[in-house]
Amino acid sequence: MYTNREKIEWTLIFVYEFGRRYGLTTKQAFNYLKRYKGIDFVDRHYDYVHTQSFESMINDISEYCRLKGGMLQ
């Protein structure tokens, strides 16, 4: 099993990288991911997402958020 610390550390890096991809601050990226359920997805599926590259997960979570109403392209 994974510790909360491991999950938090991975998620923080993911949020930072997501923001970097879309030109958002970390706070803006977190708010977007929270609003469009990306953070919930990461939390529920951490055992899978943390084994993938950040690039792959940014692509996948971006699509997931678009399906939930997010507009980042």
N, C-alpha and C positions, 0 to 999 in steps of 0.2 A: 504494500500500500504506500501511498505518497503522503508526505507530511504537508500540513497547511503551508508551511514555509516554502516548500518546493513549488507548490501550486501557485502561490502568490508571486514568487520570483519569476516563474515562467510567464505568468499572465502579465506582469508588469513589463517585461521585455517585449512580449507580444504587442501590448497596447502601444508601447513606444514605437516599435517597428511599423505597426499599422498606421500610426499617425505620420510617421516619416514618409511612408508611401504616398499618403494623400495630402501632405502639406498641412497637417493639423498638429496642434500642441498635444502633449500627452493628455491633458485634461479634456480637450475637445474630442480626442480619439476615444477616451474612456466613456464620455457622455454619449457619443454616437453608438458605441458598442453596447452600452447599457440600454439605451433607448430601443435599439433594434435587435435585442436579445442575443448579441454575439457573446457577451460575457457569460450569460446563462448557458449557452452552448458549450463554451470552453469549460465551464465548471462541471457540467453534466458528463462531458466526454473527454475529460482531461487525460484519461489513460490512453486514448488514441491521439489526441491533438499534440501532446508533448513529444510524440515520437516522430512527428512530421517536421519538415523544414518550415521556418517562419514564412518564407515566400509562398509555399503551398498553402499553409493555413490562412495567410492573409487573403489569398485568392478565394479559398473556400468560404471563409467567414464573410468576406465582402459579398459574395453571392448570396449567402444565407441572409445577411442583413437586407440586401436588395429585395429578397422575397418577402421580408417583413416590413417593407416600405421605405428602406433607406435609399438614398439617391446618389451616393458616391460612385463614381465611375473610374 
